[in-house]
Amino acid sequence: MLKVSGIHTFYGNIEALRGVDIEVHAGEIVALIGANGAGKSTLLMTICGKPQAAAGQITFDGADISRLPTYQIVRRGIAQAPEGRRIFPYMTVMENLQMGASMTDPVHFEDDVERVFTLYPILKERRHQRGGTLSGGEQQMLAIGRALMSRPRLLLLDEPSLGLAPMLVKQIFRVIKEINEQQDVTVFLVEQNAYHALRLAHRGYVMANGQIVMSGTGQELLANEEIRAAYLEGGH
């Protein structure tokens, strides 16, 4: 479904991604783990076209999307729930969901809203409340719900558990699994909580200094001694 080949991305003179290669197959949950500053969020943003890659190729369903603007990438079936949620704080929950649906056929809107409310019943209760007044966990639910409103086939999630209490983290990961299995949405997940991410993922990649340094199934990476020492036993 998604293939990233030899991608290099720069911020000014700083090379943030240095020849990254990853693949995400239809129906999978694929996790990308790594320390802060490794380039994980930059990779997701590059897939979405901002910033655009300086070299290499990104294909989605076999078509080159490397030079497409973000709105065209979204229309092809890729959506992102970014790090830090980035909801519209002065808009209501419903208005945020409407923004997510802005590039889809309005005929689907009611069904898609109901799908989000089924995943996150608390959002239905809060639907007339401004996004900025929601709790951190509720804002994360809204960010994911807003992304789902574009009817993606590939959902990019950037640090969905960041700053959340342990009970909410479990809930977020449970819903990610449900989105993948019951709604037939492929998921590419960037996450610092390596344990939860690798338990959930079919496959995973490890990034360091803008490069992929290891890959394998979720279970293989969970059992790897280097991964355990760096990410599962208090190391970073």
C-alpha positions as CSV (number, residue, x, y, z in Angstrom):
1,M,0.0,0.0,0.0
2,L,2.6,2.5,1.1
3,K,6.3,2.4,0.1
4,V,8.9,4.9,1.1
5,S,12.2,4.5,-0.8
6,G,15.4,6.3,-0.1
7,I,13.7,9.4,1.4
8,H,15.9,12.3,2.3
9,T,14.2,15.3,4.0
10,F,15.9,18.6,5.1
11,Y,15.0,21.5,7.4
12,G,17.2,24.1,6.0
13,N,20.7,22.7,6.0
14,I,19.8,20.0,8.5
15,E,19.2,16.5,7.1
16,A,16.4,15.1,9.2
17,L,15.8,11.9,7.1
18,R,18.7,10.1,5.6
19,G,17.7,7.4,3.1
20,V,14.6,6.0,4.8
21,D,13.0,2.9,3.5
22,I,9.7,1.5,4.9
23,E,6.7,-0.4,3.7
24,V,3.2,-0.6,5.0
25,H,1.0,-3.4,3.6
26,A,-2.8,-3.2,3.4
27,G,-4.5,-4.3,6.6
28,E,-1.4,-4.0,8.8
29,I,-0.6,-2.0,11.9
30,V,3.0,-0.9,11.5
31,A,4.8,0.8,14.4
32,L,7.8,3.2,14.2
33,I,9.7,3.6,17.4
34,G,12.8,5.6,18.3
35,A,14.1,8.3,20.6
36,N,13.1,12.0,20.6
37,G,14.6,13.7,17.6
38,A,15.1,10.5,15.6
39,G,13.0,11.8,12.7
40,K,9.8,9.9,13.3
41,S,7.4,12.8,13.1
42,T,9.3,14.2,10.1
43,L,8.7,10.9,8.2
44,L,4.9,11.1,8.8
45,M,4.9,14.8,7.7
46,T,6.9,14.0,4.6
47,I,4.5,11.2,3.7
48,C,1.7,13.9,3.9
49,G,3.7,16.3,1.7
50,K,4.9,18.9,4.1
51,P,7.8,19.1,4.0
52,Q,8.3,17.4,0.7
53,A,11.2,15.0,0.3
54,A,14.4,16.3,-1.2
55,A,15.2,12.9,-2.7
56,G,13.7,9.5,-2.9
57,Q,10.2,8.3,-3.7
58,I,6.9,7.7,-1.8
59,T,4.3,5.6,-3.5
60,F,0.7,4.9,-2.4
61,D,-1.2,2.1,-4.2
62,G,1.7,2.1,-6.7
63,A,1.3,5.8,-7.6
64,D,4.1,8.3,-6.9
65,I,2.8,10.9,-4.3
66,S,6.2,12.4,-3.5
67,R,5.5,15.8,-5.1
68,L,1.8,16.0,-4.5
69,P,0.3,18.8,-2.3
70,T,-1.2,17.6,1.0
71,Y,-4.8,18.0,0.0
72,Q,-4.3,15.7,-2.9
73,I,-2.6,13.1,-0.7
74,V,-5.6,13.3,1.7
75,R,-8.0,12.8,-1.2
76,R,-6.2,9.6,-2.2
77,G,-6.9,8.1,1.2
78,I,-4.2,9.1,3.7
79,A,-5.1,10.9,6.9
80,Q,-2.9,12.0,9.9
81,A,-3.7,12.6,13.6
82,P,-0.6,14.7,14.3
83,E,1.6,14.9,17.4
84,G,0.1,17.3,20.0
85,R,-3.4,16.7,18.6
86,R,-3.7,20.1,16.9
87,I,-7.4,20.3,17.1
88,F,-9.2,23.6,16.5
89,P,-9.6,24.8,20.2
90,Y,-12.2,27.4,19.6
91,M,-14.4,25.1,17.4
92,T,-16.8,22.6,18.9
93,V,-16.3,18.9,18.6
94,M,-18.8,18.8,15.8
95,E,-17.1,21.6,13.9
96,N,-13.8,19.8,14.3
97,L,-15.3,16.7,12.8
98,Q,-16.8,18.8,10.0
99,M,-13.3,20.1,9.2
100,G,-12.1,16.5,8.9
101,A,-14.8,15.7,6.5
102,S,-14.3,18.7,4.3
103,M,-12.8,16.7,1.4
104,T,-15.3,13.9,1.3
105,D,-18.8,13.5,-0.1
106,P,-21.3,15.1,2.3
107,V,-23.6,12.2,1.8
108,H,-21.4,10.1,4.1
109,F,-21.2,12.7,6.9
110,E,-23.9,11.4,9.2
111,D,-22.7,7.9,9.0
112,D,-19.1,8.9,9.6
113,V,-20.0,11.0,12.6
114,E,-21.9,8.1,14.1
115,R,-18.9,5.8,13.5
116,V,-16.7,8.2,15.4
117,F,-19.3,8.5,18.2
118,T,-19.5,4.7,18.4
119,L,-15.7,4.6,18.9
120,Y,-15.7,7.5,21.4
121,P,-19.1,7.9,23.1
122,I,-17.7,10.7,25.2
123,L,-17.4,12.9,22.1
124,K,-21.1,12.5,21.4
125,E,-21.7,13.9,24.9
126,R,-19.2,16.7,24.2
127,R,-20.3,17.4,20.6
128,H,-21.4,21.1,21.4
129,Q,-18.3,21.7,23.6
130,R,-15.3,23.7,22.3
131,G,-12.3,21.5,21.6
132,G,-10.0,23.5,23.8
133,T,-12.1,22.7,26.9
134,L,-11.7,19.0,26.5
135,S,-9.3,16.9,28.6
136,G,-6.1,15.7,27.0
137,G,-7.5,12.3,26.4
138,E,-10.7,13.6,24.8
139,Q,-8.6,15.9,22.6
140,Q,-6.7,12.9,21.4
141,M,-9.9,11.0,20.7
142,L,-11.1,14.1,18.7
143,A,-7.9,14.2,16.7
144,I,-8.2,10.6,15.7
145,G,-12.0,11.0,15.0
146,R,-11.3,14.1,12.9
147,A,-8.8,12.1,10.8
148,L,-11.3,9.3,10.4
149,M,-13.9,11.7,9.0
150,S,-11.8,11.9,5.7
151,R,-12.5,8.1,5.2
152,P,-8.9,7.2,5.0
153,R,-7.6,3.8,4.0
154,L,-4.2,4.6,5.7
155,L,-4.2,6.3,9.0
156,L,-1.0,8.0,10.3
157,L,-0.9,8.3,14.1
158,D,1.8,10.4,15.7
159,E,2.3,9.8,19.4
160,P,-1.3,9.1,20.3
161,S,-0.5,8.2,23.9
162,L,1.7,11.2,24.6
163,G,0.9,12.8,28.0
164,L,-2.1,10.5,28.8
165,A,-2.8,8.5,32.0
166,P,-2.2,4.8,31.8
167,M,-5.9,3.9,31.7
168,L,-6.5,6.3,28.7
169,V,-3.4,4.8,27.0
170,K,-4.9,1.4,27.1
171,Q,-8.2,2.8,25.7
172,I,-6.5,4.6,22.9
173,F,-4.6,1.4,21.8
174,R,-7.8,-0.7,22.1
175,V,-9.6,1.7,19.7
176,I,-6.6,1.7,17.3
177,K,-6.9,-2.1,17.1
178,E,-10.7,-1.8,16.5
179,I,-10.2,0.8,13.8
180,N,-7.8,-1.6,12.0
181,E,-9.8,-4.8,12.4
182,Q,-13.4,-3.6,12.2
183,Q,-13.1,-0.6,9.9
184,D,-10.5,-2.0,7.6
185,V,-8.1,0.9,8.0
186,T,-4.4,0.3,7.7
187,V,-2.4,2.1,10.5
188,F,1.1,3.5,10.6
189,L,1.9,4.4,14.2
190,V,4.6,6.5,15.6
191,E,4.9,6.0,19.3
192,Q,7.4,6.4,22.1
193,N,5.5,3.9,24.2
194,A,7.4,1.0,22.6
195,Y,5.8,-1.7,24.6
196,H,2.2,-0.9,23.7
197,A,3.1,-0.1,20.1
198,L,5.0,-3.3,19.5
199,R,2.4,-5.5,21.2
200,L,-0.2,-4.0,18.9
201,A,1.8,-3.9,15.7
202,H,2.1,-6.6,13.1
203,R,5.5,-5.2,12.2
204,G,7.8,-2.5,13.4
205,Y,10.7,-0.3,12.5
206,V,13.3,1.4,14.8
207,M,14.6,4.8,13.8
208,A,17.8,6.5,15.0
209,N,19.4,9.7,13.6
210,G,17.1,9.9,10.6
211,Q,17.7,6.3,9.5
212,I,15.9,2.9,9.9
213,V,18.3,0.7,12.0
214,M,16.1,-2.3,12.7
215,S,12.9,-3.9,11.6
216,G,10.9,-7.1,12.3
217,T,7.6,-8.3,13.5
218,G,6.2,-6.7,16.7
219,Q,7.0,-9.8,18.7
220,E,10.5,-10.1,17.3
221,L,11.3,-6.5,18.3
222,L,9.7,-6.9,21.7
223,A,12.0,-9.9,22.3
224,N,15.1,-8.2,21.0
225,E,17.6,-7.5,23.7
226,E,18.8,-4.2,22.2
227,I,15.2,-3.0,22.0
228,R,14.4,-4.1,25.5
229,A,17.5,-2.3,26.9
230,A,16.9,0.9,24.9
231,Y,13.1,1.3,25.0
232,L,11.4,-1.2,27.4
233,E,13.6,-1.0,30.5
234,G,13.8,2.7,31.2
235,G,16.4,3.5,28.5
236,H,15.9,6.0,25.7
